[in-house]
Every structure is written in structure tokens, then in C-alpha cells.
Amino acid sequence: MIARLTETWARRPPSPTRLVVDVTRRCNLRCEMCKTWARPRTDELSAAELASLFSQLPRLTWLDITGGEPFVRGDIEAVLSSALQLPAALGMFHFQ
């Protein structure tokens, strides 16, 4: 995993090794510091679209699922399940 992540320091790999995906801007909190809740809602990628995206990144080593609050999505289980179907190269799976 370390070798795959550090290769980006020496050269551009053929496909991304790290991805941060903002799966929603919706949030059930009203934090003054980020105000995600105050921003206009926009279209979100569906669980199927996210699964397709993940499947196109065979060298992905690090995946970070974030948002607003990802767990307000009704299909978050499908999103996380599709992420877990990634190739064995995935060594870091983080969500918040």
C-alpha cells in the first residue's frame, strides 16, 4: 500500500491511487463553522453511479467517503457496499 501511495511523488500513475468523494452536501447538523446545511442542495451521484466510478479505479489504495453527512443518504449502505467491492489494492477506507 505504501509503495502505491508514494509512487505519485515520483511520477504520475496511470490511474488515481487516492480518492475523496463528497457523496452528499446534506447535513442534519447546524454547525456554524462549516455551514454545509446552509448551502443550496445540488444533485448527488446515485449509488449506481458511485459504484461505476469506483470500479473504474483499479489502482485505488485510499478511499475517503465524506459529505455533509453521508449517513443521511437513504442508499448509504449501497454506496459503502460498492466501495467494499473494490480490488484488493484498497488498503485505507475512511468515512466520516
Summary of the structure (lengths in Angstrom):
residues: 96
radius of gyration: 14.8
end to end distance: 21.5
largest distance: 41.8
contacts: 246
relative contact order: 0.25
helix: 34%
strand: 15%
